[in-house]
């Protein structure tokens, strides 16, 4: 079953606290994930990045410019032992 994001809070810079429907939660720095044209405004403008929200239908975080990140990818960033710098998780 695909994990679903149920809560997300901007924590400054490109850091986000993410909570999944199975209780997995943590803070991750998404700086390294913001590549490509759709993410350029989010890299360059802190206010644009901070405008993230959870889309309950998609089960992930989205931005007003149409950008989103796959919930499976976000989940993998938070799983212990994945070796992702800046990510911490609890469960």
C-alpha positions in Angstrom: 0.0 0.0 0.0 1.3 3.5 -0.9 2.1 5.6 2.2 0.0 8.8 2.3 1.1 12.2 3.7 -1.4 13.4 6.2 0.4 16.4 7.6 3.3 18.7 6.5 4.7 21.8 8.1 7.4 24.1 6.6 10.3 24.4 9.1 12.4 27.0 7.4 14.6 26.9 4.4 13.8 23.7 2.5 13.0 21.7 5.6 9.6 20.1 6.1 8.1 18.1 8.9 6.1 15.2 7.2 3.7 12.8 8.9 2.4 9.7 7.1 -0.8 7.8 7.7 1.1 4.9 9.3 2.6 7.2 12.0 6.0 7.5 10.3 7.1 11.1 10.8 10.2 13.3 10.6 11.8 16.3 9.3 13.6 16.3 6.0 15.6 18.8 4.0 14.3 18.8 0.4 17.0 21.0 -1.1 18.5 18.1 -3.0 15.1 17.1 -4.4 14.2 20.5 -6.0 15.7 20.0 -9.5 14.0 20.6 -12.8 12.0 23.6 -14.1 8.9 23.1 -12.0 11.0 23.2 -8.8 13.2 26.2 -9.8 10.8 28.8 -8.3 10.7 26.8 -5.1 14.5 26.7 -4.9 14.8 30.4 -5.5 11.9 31.9 -3.5 11.5 30.8 0.2 7.9 32.1 0.2 7.0 29.9 -2.8 8.5 26.9 -1.1 6.7 27.7 2.2 3.4 27.7 0.4 3.4 23.8 0.4 0.2 22.0 1.5 -1.0 18.4 1.7 -3.3 17.3 -1.2 -5.5 14.7 0.5 -6.5 13.2 -2.9 -2.9 12.7 -4.0 -1.6 11.9 -0.4 1.5 14.0 -0.8 2.7 17.6 -0.6 2.0 20.0 -3.4 2.8 23.6 -4.3 0.6 26.2 -6.0 2.7 26.1 -9.1 1.8 22.5 -9.7 4.9 20.9 -8.3 4.6 17.8 -6.1 6.8 15.0 -4.8 5.8 11.3 -4.9 4.7 10.1 -1.4 6.8 7.0 -1.8 9.9 9.1 -2.4 9.2 11.2 0.7 8.6 8.1 2.7 11.9 6.6 1.6 13.7 9.8 2.6 12.4 9.4 6.2 13.0 5.7 6.7 15.9 5.0 9.0 19.0 3.5 7.4 18.4 5.1 4.0 21.5 7.3 4.4 19.7 10.5 3.5 21.5 13.5 4.9 19.3 15.8 6.9 16.4 13.4 7.3 15.2 12.1 10.7 12.3 9.8 11.3 10.2 8.5 14.2 7.7 5.8 14.4 
